[in-house]
């Protein structure tokens, strides 16, 4: 993992002291709320429905056991004993008192964490594939580049007052697990025929009220140009992005209105001016950062087959189901990547108690070389687990409500906090997720359905990524009642698509039945059990699903 | 200071405390109660004064962003008309969370296993 150098530590420590002064001046009346609001937002402090909310950055979704324990400590001491992992690999506390936030940030700074740029019109936390550095299918570990982007974008003087927020995601595998095509900039690390590292660069993707798929404007950007090219994109956006209308201020609108070809031309022209500047990345610096992300020194190849695991699986159906569903191959023989589902049947997606966070920290140290990842799908990951250790890991997880074998299945639902917590929401998301989870909670039924991604947002801002759900659910308010609009066919992977609205919305009472109708229609119409929901929808189109829901094709 | 609602939807004034951020309601004594049951119920004539008082309290750094909400009054108790405000008045989400949720889920698992 990356470790702060003196500059990083000093920078974060100074920011905590600065914010402590700002909070004191707000509480003493020197600052009005209008003056204070942008300052607190730049430090991740929102005022939500019930209380303040603090959003903590987990850069590219990577954290260690010590950091996880600190999150547990803060949850217990300053919040209500739990935290919520978000679709941008951040963690949110829903109940901190403003007067306590400087102390919280001080604690975080001691474990190299902060909340800087988790809000506001700036470059936000850079997200990455949660399996980075471990996945068998990985071509390039994207995290060193995400770290380089983090350093470049932190308080970048040109880019702290952008027209609107700006989100960057990076992946290093052909299989896109980071949803890069629905980000302002999406980067797919790859190698050319000579083995050189570079990036496919996507620009102008996004969700929200105007969902758009990003355009690829560079097929192979050599790694040394990463910063100069991103700076060129940001400069074009900063100059031409709209500031007159908040709803048209994201780069996706600029790309859409200007045209991808013209944006590419503008970016290339700006890039030509600055590509040989100080922004060019020296090999030596890339190597220095990359070294932080080397595999653990004591992670050595083991036999590809584990007798211990095979024997345990044969005698424990729960373990076997969990391995099938939540465990994927590691790049090093004899190891695996284990997803810890934060989607227990009937639970709140993405929530974990302080005790669970501490347990995961302990398990990470015991079984995963101290490393933990957060996925944008609101789960946690232990990236380096020996196959022999999987039975013991599963047993510990299962004992503590963390052994749900549902990664990628119908109950692995993304849901934003919705109207239960969020000041912007129009409808609740979590209770809908819980009821769908309970409806489909039987493991055999889920397994029969296969991969099916349901994503729920409580308003058009789409924090629950409903546009890219195989089944997307958007909560709206209609005459004071909650209604839910369903979209089908969305996907946030390498074949990104935006879901299509299937018809009129459903009441809260009706929506779970509607989802079941869709699932039953899929099961009845799929070609083979291997044809997943998305593939079947793409083959069949809307008609049979619409007919099943409304009786009118 | 208490006065029953006369015509039109009754109102209460709500805000968030500056220090804690928690939801509060203007009470009959000019204080800010966490429980809507203690809220002062206002009619149209009283509303402007109550909101002006809220602004003063905002300036005095007690609360943030006072505003009025419509309520229905039954037996002297105010229930917000809008769902959003009903959830705020409940002082928490409509679902359980943290340790309470974990225990509920653990209970469910135990029953399923029996």
HADDOCK unambig.tbl for C-alpha pairs under 7 A between the chains (distance, minus, plus):
assign (segid A and resid 27 and name CA) (segid B and resid 61 and name CA) 6.70 0.50 0.50
assign (segid A and resid 29 and name CA) (segid B and resid 61 and name CA) 6.45 0.50 0.50
assign (segid A and resid 47 and name CA) (segid B and resid 21 and name CA) 6.89 0.50 0.50
assign (segid A and resid 49 and name CA) (segid B and resid 88 and name CA) 6.41 0.50 0.50
assign (segid A and resid 50 and name CA) (segid B and resid 22 and name CA) 5.60 0.50 0.50
assign (segid A and resid 50 and name CA) (segid B and resid 23 and name CA) 5.62 0.50 0.50
assign (segid A and resid 50 and name CA) (segid B and resid 88 and name CA) 5.94 0.50 0.50
assign (segid A and resid 50 and name CA) (segid B and resid 91 and name CA) 6.33 0.50 0.50
assign (segid A and resid 50 and name CA) (segid B and resid 92 and name CA) 6.41 0.50 0.50
assign (segid A and resid 51 and name CA) (segid B and resid 20 and name CA) 6.89 0.50 0.50
assign (segid A and resid 51 and name CA) (segid B and resid 21 and name CA) 4.26 0.50 0.50
assign (segid A and resid 51 and name CA) (segid B and resid 22 and name CA) 4.64 0.50 0.50
assign (segid A and resid 51 and name CA) (segid B and resid 23 and name CA) 6.80 0.50 0.50
assign (segid A and resid 52 and name CA) (segid B and resid 21 and name CA) 5.19 0.50 0.50
assign (segid A and resid 81 and name CA) (segid B and resid 98 and name CA) 5.98 0.50 0.50
assign (segid A and resid 82 and name CA) (segid B and resid 98 and name CA) 5.08 0.50 0.50
assign (segid A and resid 97 and name CA) (segid B and resid 19 and name CA) 6.13 0.50 0.50
assign (segid A and resid 97 and name CA) (segid B and resid 20 and name CA) 4.14 0.50 0.50
assign (segid A and resid 97 and name CA) (segid B and resid 21 and name CA) 6.35 0.50 0.50
assign (segid A and resid 98 and name CA) (segid B and resid 19 and name CA) 5.40 0.50 0.50
assign (segid A and resid 98 and name CA) (segid B and resid 20 and name CA) 5.74 0.50 0.50
assign (segid A and resid 99 and name CA) (segid B and resid 19 and name CA) 5.95 0.50 0.50
assign (segid A and resid 353 and name CA) (segid B and resid 98 and name CA) 5.35 0.50 0.50
assign (segid A and resid 353 and name CA) (segid B and resid 99 and name CA) 6.37 0.50 0.50
assign (segid A and resid 401 and name CA) (segid B and resid 106 and name CA) 6.63 0.50 0.50
assign (segid A and resid 419 and name CA) (segid B and resid 84 and name CA) 6.84 0.50 0.50
assign (segid A and resid 420 and name CA) (segid B and resid 87 and name CA) 6.91 0.50 0.50
assign (segid A and resid 420 and name CA) (segid B and resid 93 and name CA) 4.41 0.50 0.50
assign (segid A and resid 420 and name CA) (segid B and resid 94 and name CA) 6.17 0.50 0.50
assign (segid A and resid 421 and name CA) (segid B and resid 93 and name CA) 6.28 0.50 0.50
assign (segid A and resid 431 and name CA) (segid B and resid 95 and name CA) 6.87 0.50 0.50
assign (segid A and resid 480 and name CA) (segid B and resid 82 and name CA) 6.40 0.50 0.50
